[in-house]
Amino acid sequence: MVKPAAIDKKKLFTLLEKLGYINRTRGGTYMVFERPGNVKKIMIRQLSELTPALLNDILVKVSDQTEISVENLKSMMNEP
């Protein structure tokens, strides 16, 4: 089995910041992003690789909170 290539987390973090998420990480295992007005937080394990499946799960959560489609979020991630 071929392992899927890891995705650069910096692109995801930049996208979250563009969408108004605030990095509330205080050390520990997870990076925590909150968006004012949303109850749910986006939590990302710091030590794990960002695989396409994990990225999709995170983008689905972001899409639910922002009402931006997953496809649009993916294209926004690839913008310079």
C-alpha positions as CSV (number, residue, x, y, z in Angstrom):
1,M,0.0,0.0,0.0
2,V,1.2,3.5,-0.9
3,K,0.9,6.0,1.9
4,P,-0.7,9.3,0.6
5,A,1.5,12.3,0.6
6,A,1.2,14.6,3.6
7,I,-0.3,18.1,3.0
8,D,1.4,21.2,4.3
9,K,-0.4,22.3,7.5
10,K,0.7,25.9,7.0
11,K,-1.7,26.2,4.1
12,L,-4.6,25.0,6.2
13,F,-3.6,27.3,9.1
14,T,-3.4,30.2,6.7
15,L,-6.9,29.4,5.3
16,L,-8.4,29.2,8.8
17,E,-6.9,32.6,9.7
18,K,-8.3,34.1,6.5
19,L,-11.7,32.8,7.5
20,G,-11.5,34.5,10.9
21,Y,-10.4,31.5,13.1
22,I,-8.1,32.4,16.0
23,N,-5.4,30.0,17.1
24,R,-6.0,29.2,20.7
25,T,-3.3,26.6,21.1
26,R,-1.7,26.6,24.6
27,G,0.6,23.7,24.1
28,G,-0.4,20.1,24.4
29,T,-1.3,17.5,21.8
30,Y,-3.9,19.5,19.7
31,M,-3.9,22.8,17.9
32,V,-7.2,24.5,18.7
33,F,-8.8,27.1,16.3
34,E,-11.9,29.0,17.3
35,R,-14.1,31.3,15.3
36,P,-16.0,34.1,17.1
37,G,-19.7,33.2,17.2
38,N,-19.2,29.4,16.7
39,V,-19.6,27.0,19.6
40,K,-17.5,24.2,18.0
41,K,-13.7,24.3,17.8
42,I,-11.5,22.9,15.1
43,M,-8.9,20.6,16.8
44,I,-5.9,19.3,14.8
45,R,-3.3,16.9,16.3
46,Q,0.1,18.6,16.2
47,L,2.1,15.4,15.7
48,S,0.1,13.7,13.0
49,E,0.5,14.2,9.3
50,L,-2.2,16.0,7.5
51,T,-3.5,13.3,5.1
52,P,-6.1,14.0,2.3
53,A,-8.7,12.1,4.4
54,L,-8.0,14.2,7.5
55,L,-7.9,17.4,5.5
56,N,-11.3,16.5,4.1
57,D,-12.8,15.9,7.6
58,I,-11.5,19.3,8.8
59,L,-12.8,21.1,5.7
60,V,-16.2,19.5,6.2
61,K,-16.3,21.0,9.8
62,V,-15.1,24.4,8.5
63,S,-17.7,24.2,5.7
64,D,-20.5,23.5,8.3
65,Q,-19.4,26.6,10.3
66,T,-18.8,29.0,7.4
67,E,-21.3,27.8,4.8
68,I,-18.5,27.7,2.2
69,S,-18.4,24.5,0.1
70,V,-15.5,22.1,0.6
71,E,-14.5,22.5,-3.0
72,N,-14.2,26.3,-2.6
73,L,-12.2,25.8,0.6
74,K,-9.8,23.5,-1.2
75,S,-9.3,26.0,-4.0
76,M,-8.8,28.8,-1.4
77,M,-6.1,26.7,0.2
78,N,-4.2,26.5,-3.1
79,E,-4.3,30.2,-3.7
80,P,-0.9,31.9,-3.2
